[in-house]
Amino acid sequence: MIEPGKLFQLEGGQKRRKLALTFGALERDILGIAEKGMEYSFANLPRAEYIKQVAAVLLRDPKLSEESAAQLRKLLAAEPLDELRLCNYARNTLLELLGTFPAEWDLVIAPHNPAAAGTQSPDSTVLARDFYPGVCVYAEDIRSPFNIGSIFRSAEAMGAEKVLISPHCIDPTQPRAIRSGMGCIETMGWERVSLEELPPDIPVFALETGGTPIEEFKFPEKGICIIGSEELGVSPEALARATYGTVTIPMKGLKASLNVGVAFGILMQKWVESLNK
């Protein structure tokens, strides 16, 4: 945590970025999930008072709208002080001023998983991933950099071992994919392979309409899930390769349509639930 007095000395964007990081660290501390070395530690200043002082720095920002300033003052005047709500509102206000979506800061705001022994250095740098061995996804002809980044992000978060991509899938190192992937493309193992190159000795199944409802599908302990392109879905060739079967997410909506990244996230959650039983 930085002293409020030092925050006053910073300028413009640098000050806003530092404030956003500070409010994010305070949120984690309030929730009891502060990363090592980022716990609130000013012994002579209660955390609530520190939050008020840091909020006062934000209130002096010339780009702060009157509406945001009024809401901040309202939160500051509340009795008792809702520390979490104040910090969250202040952080999101700063991200708006910076022109940054909150999701783009997740790797800074959200704590890394400390549960897996040996995965972090003393300074909390992630050294190795914890994952479910043999759990993989095959992205067939995904064209959108945002979608491929989302797929990598969900795969990493839920513990997939590797992302496999088809020959005509967009390059995951494309800048917009990197941005959407939130650092996961750099840390996830991935490989570009054809359907014919998929391992013959591991179950392969597809996420597509017309299959077994996801609640009834028997997920394999190890396997490869094929997800298809945004426009055409899983190709006939890929469906033929998916000899373990096809899983479907039942939907009630009029459009009955899900973004491929969202659909994959739902599938991964169900697969992980199955593995953890």
C-alpha positions, 0 to 999 in steps of 0.5 A: 500500500502506498501512503496517501501523501505520495499519491498526491505527488503523482500526476495524471494517468500514473496517479489514476493507475496507482489509485486503481491498483490501490483500491483493488488491493484494498478490496482483496484485503477487505475480502480476506484474500490479499496477496502476500505482501499486499495486506493492509499494514499501516499500524497507526492508521485504521484501514477505514481512515486510509480508504477515506484519505485515498478516496479524497485523492480521487475526489481532487481529480479534475476529470472526475464527473460531478455525478461520480464525485457526488456518489463518492461523497455519499459513500464516504458519509455513510455510517457505518462506512461500507469499505468494500462498496466504496473501494469497488465504486472508486476503482471502477470510476478510475477504470472508466477515467482510464478508458479501461474495461474492468475485465482487462485488470483481472490479473491485477485485481483478482488473486492467484490461486494459492492452493497448489503448493509449489506454484508460486515464488515468495513474491507471488509470481506464478511459476507453474500451472495447476491443471487436470492432466489430459483435459484439452479443448480443440478450437476448430476454425475460430475466427474472432481474436476475442473468442479465441482469447476467451477460450484460452482464458476459460481453459486456463481458469478451469484447469485445462492442460492444453488448447489445441487449434485447427490449421484455419483457426486465428493465430492466438498471438494476434494482439486482440487475442492476447488482450482478450486472453488476459495473459492466459495465452502466454501461460497456457500450452497450445498447439496447432494440429489437424483433426487427423493429428489428434491423439488416437488413444484419448476420448474426443467429443464435441460441443454441438446441438443435437447431442446428449444434454450436458446434465446427462453427459458422462464426461471422460477423465481425460479427453479432448472437447471440440468446439466449432466456428462461430458461424458454422459450428463443428464441421461434419469431419470433426463430428465424425472424429468425435467418437466419444459423443456429442454434448449439448447445452439445453436452452429455453430462449427464443434465439437459443444461441450462445457465444462460443466462449460462453458455451465453452465456459459452461462446458468446462464448469460441468467437466470440472464438476465431474472430475471433482466428484 
